[in-house]
């Protein structure tokens, strides 16, 4: 955290989240300061956020990070406030102090089974916040760290080792905040089978936790090409490009389809539409 930005709109969201989560007990804050901070500013931030800071040590690129975060491994509910956000891969680069690494999150939460951890996360692409949050949540879920994200101009992830606690926290925030449920991002706890996916088409909305590409395939199967296209536009990677290509081929725009097949590193498909839909869906569910 940089105190030069104290009081901006991001801080208002931080304050609101911790207020809504007070139901689950007291909170502590590791601000991850990257610049020296006066005692007066520390007190001002504690009053504003409504929680005590567990460290005012400055994090730099040369810091012993394991020792730096040791105080976070034994507290209760914890808010972590990196300058930029969560990074899945460790780095020792010049900007390393701006991030909290996934490996550190796993260590910090390991012995805090019945506590929540909230992390400020602006390490997401503008316009693709949903996709980046889902990618991070899916990676952490594979390590048995459950969670959900809040998607806005100020993104956050709410994490914990106790899945029942996480689901309760998600429900509580939605009820208390009155925010649209669509603002809260979460991923499936287990892989969905192709049959599960097909059966889900009986519902009015796609299952929570699907990638944008799979949501696009879901809406296509429901006969809503426009919503399918809107969904895949949120994924600029190979999966989204593959579904994007299929949709434009189905639309009859062969030139546009060829472009997206190239982006997906896939050959132009000549199979019937249903066969291609099944092939892509099965591949993306694996």
N, C-alpha and C positions, 0 to 999 in steps of 0.2 A: 504494500500500500504506500502511496505517496500522499503525505499530508497537504501538499500544495493543491490537491484536488478535493480536500475535505469539504463536504457540504454540497457536492454536486448531485445530480439526479441519480447517479448510481448509488450513492450513499443513502438516499431516501428509500430505494428499493431494498438495500441491505437492512435498514432499520425496520421496514415493514415485514420482511421475511422473518426476522428474529422475533418480532412482536407476535406474529401469528403462531410461531413455534414455541412460545413461552409455555404453552399448555403441557409440553413434554419435559419441563424442568428448566433449571437455570442454564445459562450459556456462558462459555468463555470464548475469547477471541485471540487468535494468533494473527496479528496484523501483517506479518511478513514485511516489516518496514525495509525499504531499500535506501533510505536516507535517515540521518540522525533526527530525532524528534524530541522536542522539549517536554518537560514534565507537565507544563500547562496544556500543551496540545494533547498529550496522552489523556489527561483528565477530561478534557473537552470531548474527545472521541468516546471515552467510556460513558460519559453522561448521555451523549447522543445515541449511541448504539444500545445502551441499557445492559451492558455486560462488561466484565473485567478482562483486561488484557493479561495474558499469561507470559508474554515476552515483549520487550521493546528492543531486543537486539537487532542490529542491522544485518540484513542478508546481502551478501556480495557474491561475485563469481568465485571468490576464493574461500568462502565459508565452508566449514565442515558441516555438511547438510544433515548428516545423521545425528550429530550432537545438537545442531540447531533445532531440530524438530523433536528431540527427545521429550521435551516438556509437554508435547501435544499427545503423547501416547498413553497418558494415564489420567486425563481430565474427563469430564462428563461430556455434555453436548458442546460441540466445538464449531466455530466459524473461522475459516481460513481465507485470507484476503490477499492473494498474490496480485502483483501489478497487472499481469496479463491474463493468466488463467491456468488451466490444466493441460499438461503436455503428456502424451502417452509414452514417448520415448525420452529417456534421460539424455541430457546434453551437458557438456562442459563449456559451451560457447560463451561469448561475452554477454549474452542476454539470458543466461541460465537463471540468474537471480530473479527474473520476472515471472518465472513459472513455478508451479507445484507439479512434480512428476507423479505419474500413476503409481510407480513403485513406492513412492513415499506415502501416498494415500493408503495403499494396501497395508503398509507398516503401521501408520497412525491409527487405523481402524481395527487392527488385528485383535487387540485386547479390550476393545470398547464395544462389546457385543450389544449392549442395551442402550447405546447412545447414538445420537444423530451427528452427522458431519455435513456442514454446508460450505461450499466453496464458490467464490466469485469466479466466473469463467468467461472472459472476453476473447479467449483463444479460439474463436469460431469465425468462419467466413461470413461476411455481410451478405445476407440473402440466402445463405445456406446453413443458418443456425441449427435448424432441426436435424439436418443430416449429420452435422458435426457432433451435436449432443448425443444423437443415437449411436454414433460410432464409439464415442467414449463410454457411454453407458453399457454398450454391448461388450466392450473390452473388459470393463470392470466386473460385469456380471459373470464372465467366464472365470474370474478369480474369486467368485462367491462374494462379491461386494455389490449389494443391491442398491438401487437408487432411481431417481427420476430427475428431470431437468426442468427449469423454468426458462421459457424462450421469450426474449424481448430484446430491447436495445441493451439491457443489462441482463446477461444470462447467468444462471447459477445451476449447480448440481447439488442435490440433497442425497446423501449416501449413508449406508449403514450395513452392518453384518446381519441384522435381524430383519428379515423380509416383512414380517408382520408389522413391525414398528414402522418400516418405510411406507407400507401401504396405508397405515393409519395416518402417518404424517401427510401423505399426499391428499388423502380424503379431507383431513382437517384443514389444510391450507386452502383447498378449493372452497370448502364451506365458509371459512372465516373471511377469505379475501373477496369472495363473490366474483373472482376472475373466471373467464371462460376456461373450461376444462382443456380445450385445445391448446392452451398456452403451456400445459404441463406435458413433458415428453417422457415416455418410458418405453422400454423394450420388453419383448416376450421373455419369460423365464426359461422356456424350453423351445426347441425347434418345432415349428409347425410343419406337419406333413402336407403333401399335396392334397390328400383327401380332406384334411382339416380346412385347408384353404378353400377348396371347392364348397364344402359345407357352410363356410362362413358367408358365402354369397347370398344366403337366405336372410341375412341381417340387413338393416337399412344403412349401416355404416361399416367401414372396414375395421378389422380387429386392431386394437391399440398395439403399438410397437412394431408395425410393419415398416420396412424401408420405403422411401418415396417410390422406388421402382416397382415394388410389389403392390403398393397402393394404386399405382397407375394400372397395373394388370388387373387388379380387383375391380376398379371402376370400368375398365374396358369390358370385362366379363359381364358387368351389370348393364352394358349398353350406353355408358356415358363417356363418349370419347373426349369431350371437353375437360371434364374433371380428371380423366386419366392423363391427359396432356399436361394439365396444370400440375399434377403430382410429379411427373417425371422431370419437369423443368426445375424442380428443387434439387435434383441430383445431376451434377455435371460430370460425374465419373462414368466408368465403363458400364455399370449396371443400368444407370439412367439412360445412357446413350443407346443401349441395346433395346430397351423398351421404347424409347423415342423413335428408333428406326422402325420397329414393328408397327407403331401407331401411324407413322406417315406412310408406310407401305399399305396399310389397311385403308388409309384415307385416299390413296391413289396418287400421292405425290412421290413418285419414284426417285426423282432427283434429290429431294430432301432426305428420303429414306436412305439412299446410298451414302450420303454424307454422314448420317448418324451411325450406320453400320461401320463405316470407316473409323469413326470416333470410338466405337465399341470394340474395334479390332475383330470384327466378325464379318464373314462373307455375306453378301446380299442373299437373303432367303428366298427360295422359290416354292417352299412348301405351302399347303393350305394354311389359312390364318389360324384355325383352331390348333393345328399341329404345332405351329410356331409358338402360339400362346402357351401350350402345355410344356413345350421344351424350355422356354425361357423361365416359366414359373417354377418348374422342377429344379432348374439350375440355380435360381436365386434363393430357393428354400434350403438348399444343401448347406 
